[in-house]
Amino acid sequence: MIKLVIADDQMLTREGLRTILDLEDDMEVVGLARNGKEAIELVKELGPDLVMMDVQMPVMDGISALKAIKQLPIKTSVLILSTFLDDDYIIEGMANGASGYLLKDMEADKMIAAIRDAITGQFILPTAVAARLATRLSHMNVQKKSALIERDEINLTDREVELARLIVSGLNNREIASKLHIAEGTTRNYISNLYSELGVIDRMQAVEILREFL
């Protein structure tokens, strides 16, 4: 029996997934969480085989919860579950040990198959997500040389320097917003402006340059 925890701040999503998954003979939803913090507590308490983790949740987001779960002495797989094809979320999830990235609008039978595959150790990346990631990596290769700016050409404001230090330290957008006491949307705008200043298209390139600059 595959024991599952579903973490999502939308009640209809939580209950809908539980209804679908509990119909499977080899699956049982043992816990529901409204945010990442609750998901961590349920993993500690119930030791599920897999957590289906939404990305954007209050209190604690899915990526932060994923990082914490992977530090626990419990072998629990995590599938990132999102409405959005967000490059940063895909890369952050992969980098921090997620077993895959699923879109909420995928067909139920494919989602069930993905859960079974994840339990066997396979990495799950639907076609749409894989295509998005391939495009991102292609752009990185094309623009890599142009992204390498000399240190003395970088002229950042105090706010941008503060932002840069948080990015290099590995914080995600929600964590940065909390540190700077600003909205997550405002943080995204600041980061976008910083990327333009550095001449890069993503966080990985930005970190490569900022580590030298800082």
Buried (B, 14 or more C-beta within 10 A) or exposed (E): EBBBBBBBBEEEBBBBBBEBBEEBEEBBBBBBBBBBBBBBEBBBEBBBBBBBBBBBBEEBBBBBBBBBBBEEEEEBBBBBBBEEBBBBBBBBBBEBEBBBBBBBEBEEEEBBEBBBBBBEEEEBBBEEBEEBBEEBBEBBEEBEEEBBBEEEEBEBEEEBBBBBBBBBEEBBBBBBBEBBEBEBEEBBEBBEBBBEBBBBBBBBBBBBBBEEBB
